[in-house]
Amino acid sequence: MAGASVAWQLAPDASVAVVEMEDQPGYHTTGRSAAIYTETYGPPTMRLLTSLSREFLENPPGGFCDRPLLSRRGILTFTTEAREEKLDKLLAAFHSVSGIRKVDRAEIKALVPLLRDEAAFAGMLEENARDIDVHALHRGFLRGLRRHGGTLHTGARVERIDRTGALWTLHTADRVLTAPIVVNAAGAWADLIAAKAGAAKVGIVPKRRTVVIVPAPPDRKISAWPAIGDLDDTFYLKPETGRFLLSPADETPSAPCDAQPEELDVATCIDRVEKAFDMDVRRIENSWAGLRSFVADGAPVCGFDPQLEGFFWLAGQGGYGIQSAPALSRLAASLISGCGISPDIGDGGLTLEEVSPMRFAPGATAQTD
Ligand SMILES: Cc1cc2nc3c(=O)[nH]c(=O)nc-3n(C[C@H](O)[C@H](O)[C@H](O)COP(=O)(O)OP(=O)(O)OC[C@H]3O[C@@H](n4cnc5c(N)ncnc54)[C@H](O)[C@@H]3O)c2cc1C
């Protein structure tokens, strides 16, 4: 999503090539998300970039896609009576987000009849949270890239990166590409790509997250349910057509790889869901895992490398890289083109220092989340 979105932004004014090691774009984290849009998730930079992406997602440019990118969902964050104070703090922190309100046990019961009374005393409902059509968004970026003469090279693992004069040269097994600017949008592999170019690492930590798909009880009308998660973020559940998407909200550090679900995480997920919901999971239809990649302070890394001319970072999108892609890629393209921070993003309070790779340079003091 990172590579496709920034390539789309740049393609009308530049010659752009996206280089992807897999045969299928989106094979890794982008194709494994929970596809949720929420303005109450993640660090402030990501929440800002997410809310600034909403307009694009609601009204994409003409010809971008042939179906809506967002659809109604809502998110319910619930808790027990004992944890109500923490819930109230969360509600206070997000009072300015539109569509946020507190719901009591009776309303929770009406919204999600299967949630157990003892688990859900009160909750925060984010009515304006949405489902994202990730495939349509990703395809829209790649289609627009091609329309502007850009190219997508699949099955092209970047093995070597050299700099000669003012140009970078990327070597794959059977291709050589030359450009004055390289954008490192390699997700979990971003530090490895940096090392190939001779750049210092920013400390990307890929964290595995598991998804389990189970059939929904046949007698329940679940399509209007919101996505549901507990206040302490130990699991979430989202209705899909006739199914539930579940996750134990795991965050296990991992090397960059083709992540696979671990049996223990799947079992933990089902146990937590069965404790909170009046529901027996008898069959698993599918499961997968993906890597959410973070740097220490949880903000994205977007900017030119402090040491290497023409080497641009677009990494560390964590668990928010789909919902924030339109605004983050717009910021990246603006910086790459030398136009500085876009006014709406600056007016929203984001500073370049917060996202710059410079914050990881020796001597800089990056804050941890
Ligand atoms: C379970 C789960 C749930 C999530 N839910 C949400 C959600 O609800 N909402 C949301 O906004 N976000 C969500 N996310 C996060 C979101 O999916 C990511 O932030 C986003 O997909 C990151 O995109 P990316 O392009 O940086 O990474 P990737 O999609 O992993 O892309 C990086 C690409 O770089 C390529 N690459 C690596 N090395 C090389 C090389 N040497 N040569 C060529 N190519 C290379 C890889 O093949 C890969 O395709 C979720 C993630 C997971 C795992």
The ligand as an SDF file (V2000), in Angstrom:
LIG
                    3D

 53 58  0  0  0  0  0  0  0  0999 V2000
   -3.7280   -8.5590   10.9240 C   0  0  0  0  0  0  0  0  0  0  0  0
   -3.5300   -7.1260   10.4940 C   0  0  0  0  0  0  0  0  0  0  0  0
   -4.5950   -6.2410   10.6110 C   0  0  0  0  0  0  0  0  0  0  0  0
   -4.4400   -4.9240   10.1610 C   0  0  0  0  0  0  0  0  0  0  0  0
   -5.5410   -4.1210   10.1680 N   0  0  0  0  0  0  0  0  0  0  0  0
   -5.4530   -2.8740    9.6690 C   0  0  0  0  0  0  0  0  0  0  0  0
   -6.5970   -2.0570    9.5920 C   0  0  0  0  0  0  0  0  0  0  0  0
   -7.7100   -2.4800    9.9580 O   0  0  0  0  0  0  0  0  0  0  0  0
   -6.4650   -0.8000    9.0870 N   0  0  0  0  0  0  0  0  0  0  0  0
   -5.2550   -0.3140    8.6420 C   0  0  0  0  0  0  0  0  0  0  0  0
   -5.1860    0.8360    8.2110 O   0  0  0  0  0  0  0  0  0  0  0  0
   -4.1450   -1.0860    8.7080 N   0  0  0  0  0  0  0  0  0  0  0  0
   -4.2220   -2.3440    9.1950 C   0  0  0  0  0  0  0  0  0  0  0  0
   -3.1070   -3.1330    9.2530 N   0  0  0  0  0  0  0  0  0  0  0  0
   -1.8030   -2.5410    8.8830 C   0  0  0  0  0  0  0  0  0  0  0  0
   -1.6290   -2.3990    7.3880 C   0  0  0  0  0  0  0  0  0  0  0  0
   -1.9800   -3.6180    6.7630 O   0  0  0  0  0  0  0  0  0  0  0  0
   -0.1530   -2.0200    7.1150 C   0  0  0  0  0  0  0  0  0  0  0  0
    0.1700   -0.8330    7.8170 O   0  0  0  0  0  0  0  0  0  0  0  0
    0.1070   -1.7910    5.6360 C   0  0  0  0  0  0  0  0  0  0  0  0
   -0.3980   -2.8400    4.8460 O   0  0  0  0  0  0  0  0  0  0  0  0
    1.6040   -1.6340    5.3980 C   0  0  0  0  0  0  0  0  0  0  0  0
    1.8060   -1.5210    4.0030 O   0  0  0  0  0  0  0  0  0  0  0  0
    3.2660   -1.5590    3.4050 P   0  0  0  0  0  0  0  0  0  0  0  0
    3.1170   -1.2860    1.9550 O   0  0  0  0  0  0  0  0  0  0  0  0
    4.1570   -0.7150    4.2230 O   0  0  0  0  0  0  0  0  0  0  0  0
    3.7660   -3.0640    3.6690 O   0  0  0  0  0  0  0  0  0  0  0  0
    3.6340   -4.3850    2.7500 P   0  0  0  0  0  0  0  0  0  0  0  0
    2.2360   -4.5570    2.2700 O   0  0  0  0  0  0  0  0  0  0  0  0
    4.2160   -5.5170    3.5090 O   0  0  0  0  0  0  0  0  0  0  0  0
    4.5170   -4.0250    1.4880 O   0  0  0  0  0  0  0  0  0  0  0  0
    5.9230   -4.0610    1.5170 C   0  0  0  0  0  0  0  0  0  0  0  0
    6.3400   -4.7150    0.2190 C   0  0  0  0  0  0  0  0  0  0  0  0
    7.7650   -4.6460    0.0660 O   0  0  0  0  0  0  0  0  0  0  0  0
    8.1210   -5.7750   -0.6980 C   0  0  0  0  0  0  0  0  0  0  0  0
    9.5720   -6.0120   -0.5620 N   0  0  0  0  0  0  0  0  0  0  0  0
   10.2750   -6.2560    0.5560 C   0  0  0  0  0  0  0  0  0  0  0  0
   11.5840   -6.4520    0.2800 N   0  0  0  0  0  0  0  0  0  0  0  0
   11.7090   -6.3170   -1.0650 C   0  0  0  0  0  0  0  0  0  0  0  0
   12.8040   -6.4150   -1.9710 C   0  0  0  0  0  0  0  0  0  0  0  0
   14.0500   -6.6950   -1.5630 N   0  0  0  0  0  0  0  0  0  0  0  0
   12.5740   -6.2190   -3.2860 N   0  0  0  0  0  0  0  0  0  0  0  0
   11.3100   -5.9310   -3.7500 C   0  0  0  0  0  0  0  0  0  0  0  0
   10.2320   -5.8500   -2.9340 N   0  0  0  0  0  0  0  0  0  0  0  0
   10.4260   -6.0320   -1.6240 C   0  0  0  0  0  0  0  0  0  0  0  0
    7.2980   -6.9000   -0.0680 C   0  0  0  0  0  0  0  0  0  0  0  0
    7.1870   -8.0150   -0.9270 O   0  0  0  0  0  0  0  0  0  0  0  0
    5.9700   -6.2030    0.1930 C   0  0  0  0  0  0  0  0  0  0  0  0
    5.0140   -6.4290   -0.8340 O   0  0  0  0  0  0  0  0  0  0  0  0
   -3.1960   -4.4640    9.6610 C   0  0  0  0  0  0  0  0  0  0  0  0
   -2.1370   -5.3530    9.5570 C   0  0  0  0  0  0  0  0  0  0  0  0
   -2.2940   -6.6780    9.9580 C   0  0  0  0  0  0  0  0  0  0  0  0
   -1.1580   -7.6380    9.7930 C   0  0  0  0  0  0  0  0  0  0  0  0
  1  2  1  0
  2  3  1  0
  2 52  2  0
  3  4  2  0
  4  5  1  0
  4 50  1  0
  5  6  2  0
  6  7  1  0
  6 13  1  0
  7  8  2  0
  7  9  1  0
  9 10  1  0
 10 11  2  0
 10 12  1  0
 12 13  2  0
 13 14  1  0
 14 15  1  0
 14 50  1  0
 15 16  1  0
 16 17  1  0
 16 18  1  0
 18 19  1  0
 18 20  1  0
 20 21  1  0
 20 22  1  0
 22 23  1  0
 23 24  1  0
 24 25  2  0
 24 26  1  0
 24 27  1  0
 27 28  1  0
 28 29  2  0
 28 30  1  0
 28 31  1  0
 31 32  1  0
 32 33  1  0
 33 34  1  0
 33 48  1  0
 34 35  1  0
 35 36  1  0
 35 46  1  0
 36 37  1  0
 36 45  1  0
 37 38  2  0
 38 39  1  0
 39 40  1  0
 39 45  2  0
 40 41  1  0
 40 42  2  0
 42 43  1  0
 43 44  2  0
 44 45  1  0
 46 47  1  0
 46 48  1  0
 48 49  1  0
 50 51  2  0
 51 52  1  0
 52 53  1  0
M  END
$$$$
